[in-house]
Amino acid sequence: MDSSEQKIADSLARHAVDAPSDHALLSTVHARLRRRRTGRVAGAAVLAAAVIATAFTANHTLRTEPEVAQTKPGWRWESYKTVQVQVPESWDRYIAGPAPCGTWEGPTIGRWYDWQPRDQYTCEQAVYPLKDRQPYVWFDDAQAPGIKQYDGGWSEETRLVGGTKISVLAPDETLRRQIIDTARPITNVDAYGCTPENPRPATAVLNEEADGAEICEYFQGKLIAGSHLPPRIAAQLAKAMAIDRTARFPAPAAGCENDDPRTYVVQFHAGTKTWTMRLDHNRCILLHPASLDVLRTGPHRAYDPSQLHDPPGKITPPVR
């Protein structure tokens, strides 16, 4: 960590609000977020297959009230690795890869995933021309901490929060600060009850209709994103995962390397009860589980611009 990053990290440590506590098992979040989330979801390559990991050991568990930070009206939380931040609800475009690729269609939440080689760039611009520019929040991109000024009054600020970089590009300083000042480290669980590492095991399956759910997605044991599902979609997912739990999946294809090991942990709730189900993704198993399409929505179905370039060429990242 260079001196500028250390100063920012130290400052954040002094002023950051405490992250949610250990008994933050989602009920307050459920109440705040139990409304239908709509919006266009960008396309992405369909995952080849998955296997269901089950460990049904627990009985009914009581939901407790989590101590989550206050969410602004009309905003929601986005999380990645060790940081979470609030964004306007209307921001419904998700990008996988480097900033600012693919942001011309609307305000964007971007994540530079660990499975994407950082020397295989598909975006050569540090910022789009003013006519094509859109605001964004970007996790773990290449730029160094600090504030950059662009034409038209636009600016971009990058902070190191909880050891993860987060960048905000906005047309004015007010919006930029409104967003980035909500960023806080995830020391225990995020606003959706997701741990930064080591996804929770499955618990007992309850024969109840789900009235909501939270999804925690992981890559190699590290948090990618958390999200909320409204009652109808949560009930659909609960039924699909119950079907997949009893399905027989074939052995992985010979010679196939599972280079995208992802885990989805879903915390369902119905009334005062909760239960957890888990799906471990393995693209080498050529069978599509019923629950995967339901799981992959919003932040769990990000558009990857690098898929337009096969294979992506090695491009020197722009100075940011």
C-alpha positions, 0 to 999 in steps of 0.5 A: 500500500502506498502512502496515499492509500494508507492515509485514506485507509487511516482516515476511513478507519477513524470515521467509518460507521460500524458495519452490521453486527453478527446477529444481523440476519436480515429481518430489518433489511427484509422489511426495508427491501421487501418491495419489487425490484424491477429493471432491465438486466443486461445479458451475459453468457449462461453458466454451463452447469452447477451442482447442489451442495446440501448440508441439512442439519438445523431446524427452524431458526428465529429471525433477529433484527439486524443492526444495519446502517440506515438506507436512504429512501430510494437507494439500495446497498451494493457490496463486493469483497470487503466494502458496501455502498449505497446507490440510487434504486434506478441504477440497474445496469451491471458490468463485469470488467474494467471501467468505463467499458459498457457504461454508455447505456445508463448509470452502472455498477461495475465489478472487476472480478478476480477471474478476469486477467487484468492484463487483458483489457477491453477498454482503452479509455479512462473516461468516455466523451461527454456525450456518451458518459454515464455515472457509475460505481466501480469496485476494485478497478485500476485507478489509484485513490484520489479525485480526478476532474474531467470536463463538463463538471464531472469528477471521479473519486476512488477510496480504499475501504476495508482493503477494497477500492471503490470508485464513483464517477458523477456529473457533479460533486454533490452526487459523487459525495452522496454515494461515496460517503456511504461506503463502509467496510464489511467487518462482519456481514453486509446489509444482506447478511452476507459474510465477506468470506467463507459462505454459510452452509445450508440448513434444514429445508422448511416446507413453507412458502418463502416471503422473501430471500437474500442472495450471497454470491461468492467466487473462491470463497470471497463475496461478489455481491449480495441482493434481495428477492421479493416474495414471488421470486423468492418462492419460485427460487425456493421451489427450484432449489428444492427440486435441484436438491434431489436431482442427480448430477453427472460427473464433471466432464473429463479434462474440464477445468472449473475456472469459475468456482462460484457459490450461491448462498440463499437465506430464505424467510417466511414469517419469523423463520429462516432457512439457508440453501446453497448452490455450488457452481461447476461449469464442468457438469453439463446439466443446467439446474432449475434454480440457476436462472432464477438466481442469476438476476441483477448483480448476479448477472453482469454483462461482460464486455470482454465477451465481445472480444475472443480472445481479448487482446492484451492492452495497456491499461490507460492512466487513470 
